[in-house]
Amino acid sequence: MSRLQTSLRPIPSAISPSRPAGRSSATRRALAASLILAVSAVGGVLGVARPAAPANADMVLGGHSVGGKIGDAYIFSGGILKWGMPTGPEHAAAKGGRFQNFKRDASFYWHPSVGDGKPHEVGGAIRQRWQRMGAERGPMGYPTSSELKVGSGSLNNFQGGVICFSDSGGVQVVRGGILKKWQAQKGAAGYYGVPLGGEYKVGGRYAQDFLNGTIFWP
């Protein structure tokens, strides 16, 4: 029996606060563990076919529980093969949210009243910039999307704006009136492309440079 098999064992639902009460079952927990084992055995199946995962099932991976809404999102988006093992338990986040960190430079954040009520992944250089701004407690708030490949860059949408990474411009924040104009032109996938720098003042106006031009506001 492999280390992974021996580390997977069902745990009580009470230790995963992101799960709505009354929805766990021993059958779901067992199925979730079986799903992870099957994925690691065949390599990459989950990322391609995305088989149905049992909702709100807890399991222990590397000594840390993964379950509830965060566990569902983790499994559906690639699980161990994509994100690696959890580096710690699920933690409380600001204003009643939850988050959990994983080995491959990624975190899943969840808040029941933000966006679609689903957890979203934040990782890499985008997560580093977001955390320097105060993470969910800062002006950007919670993520409202997982990382998306858009145009020549990658981005996460947040309550307070967008953080975009590209080889051309590095990690940049787009907010406020400039964000609205940029998104009206399809954002990073549209005419202006990815941001090349941050917002700056030009007289009484604000400006931000993008790959194919500059957006002014107002």
SVG drawing of the C-alpha trace seen along z (x, -y; Angstrom):
<svg xmlns="http://www.w3.org/2000/svg" viewBox="-29 -69 37 71">
<polyline fill="none" stroke="black" stroke-width="0.4" points="0.0,0.0 1.3,-3.5 1.9,-6.4 -1.0,-8.2 -3.4,-5.3 -2.5,-5.1 -2.8,-8.9 -6.4,-9.0 -9.0,-8.3 -12.4,-9.8 -12.7,-12.3 -15.7,-13.9 -17.5,-16.6 -17.3,-19.1 -13.7,-20.0 -14.4,-21.4 -16.3,-24.7 -16.8,-25.4 -19.3,-22.6 -23.0,-23.4 -24.3,-21.5 -26.2,-18.2 -24.8,-17.3 -21.9,-14.9 -22.1,-11.1 -19.7,-8.2 -20.5,-7.1 -19.5,-10.5 -16.3,-10.6 -15.3,-7.1 -16.1,-8.0 -13.9,-11.1 -11.0,-9.1 -11.5,-6.6 -11.6,-9.4 -8.2,-10.8 -6.6,-7.3 -8.0,-6.7 -6.7,-10.0 -3.2,-9.5 -3.1,-5.9 -4.0,-6.8 -2.4,-10.2 -4.2,-13.2 -7.7,-11.8 -9.4,-14.3 -7.9,-17.3 -9.2,-16.0 -12.5,-14.2 -13.5,-15.8 -15.6,-13.0 -18.4,-13.9 -17.0,-14.3 -19.1,-13.7 -20.1,-17.1 -18.8,-18.1 -16.7,-15.1 -13.7,-15.2 -10.4,-13.4 -7.0,-13.6 -4.1,-14.2 -0.6,-14.4 -1.9,-14.8 -4.3,-17.7 -8.0,-17.6 -9.5,-18.8 -13.2,-19.0 -16.3,-21.1 -16.6,-23.6 -12.9,-24.0 -12.5,-20.3 -15.0,-20.2 -13.2,-22.9 -9.8,-21.3 -11.0,-18.0 -12.8,-19.3 -9.9,-21.6 -7.2,-19.0 -6.6,-17.8 -3.2,-16.4 -1.8,-16.3 -2.4,-20.0 -2.2,-21.6 -0.2,-19.1 -0.9,-18.2 -2.3,-20.8 0.4,-22.5 -1.9,-23.0 -5.5,-22.8 -8.4,-25.0 -8.2,-28.4 -10.6,-31.3 -10.4,-34.3 -11.8,-37.8 -15.6,-38.4 -16.5,-34.7 -14.6,-33.3 -12.2,-30.3 -9.0,-29.5 -6.5,-26.6 -3.0,-26.6 -1.5,-23.9 2.0,-22.8 2.2,-24.0 2.0,-27.7 -1.8,-28.0 -4.5,-28.9 -8.3,-28.4 -10.4,-31.2 -14.1,-31.0 -16.8,-33.3 -20.5,-32.3 -21.7,-35.7 -19.0,-36.6 -19.7,-36.2 -21.1,-32.7 -20.4,-31.4 -17.7,-29.0 -14.1,-28.8 -11.5,-30.3 -7.8,-29.5 -5.2,-32.2 -1.5,-31.4 1.9,-32.4 2.9,-36.0 -0.8,-37.1 -1.2,-35.7 2.0,-37.4 0.9,-40.8 -2.6,-40.3 -1.1,-39.4 1.2,-42.4 -2.0,-44.5 -3.5,-42.8 -5.2,-39.8 -8.9,-39.6 -8.6,-42.3 -7.2,-44.8 -8.7,-46.9 -9.0,-44.0 -11.1,-41.8 -11.9,-38.2 -11.2,-36.6 -14.3,-36.2 -12.7,-33.9 -9.9,-31.4 -6.8,-32.2 -7.8,-32.6 -5.7,-32.6 -6.8,-35.7 -5.1,-37.1 -1.3,-37.0 -1.6,-36.9 -3.3,-35.4 -5.5,-37.1 -7.8,-36.8 -10.9,-38.9 -11.4,-40.2 -14.1,-42.2 -12.0,-45.4 -10.5,-44.9 -8.2,-42.6 -4.7,-41.5 -3.0,-40.4 0.3,-38.7 2.1,-38.7 5.6,-38.4 5.2,-41.8 4.1,-43.7 4.7,-41.6 2.1,-41.7 -0.2,-44.7 -3.5,-45.9 -6.4,-47.4 -9.1,-49.1 -11.8,-51.7 -12.8,-53.7 -9.9,-52.5 -10.9,-48.9 -14.4,-49.6 -13.1,-51.1 -10.6,-48.2 -13.3,-45.6 -15.7,-47.4 -13.0,-46.6 -12.8,-42.9 -9.9,-43.4 -6.7,-41.5 -8.3,-39.6 -9.4,-42.9 -7.8,-45.8 -5.7,-47.1 -4.3,-43.8 -2.5,-43.3 -1.4,-46.1 2.2,-47.2 2.3,-49.3 0.2,-50.7 -2.2,-53.7 -0.6,-57.2 -1.8,-60.8 -1.7,-63.0 -2.8,-66.5 -6.3,-66.0 -6.8,-62.6 -5.6,-59.1 -3.9,-56.9 -2.6,-53.4 -0.5,-51.9 -1.5,-48.7 0.2,-46.6 -1.6,-48.5 -2.4,-51.9 -3.2,-54.0 -6.5,-54.3 -7.4,-57.7 -10.0,-58.3 -12.2,-60.3"/>
</svg>
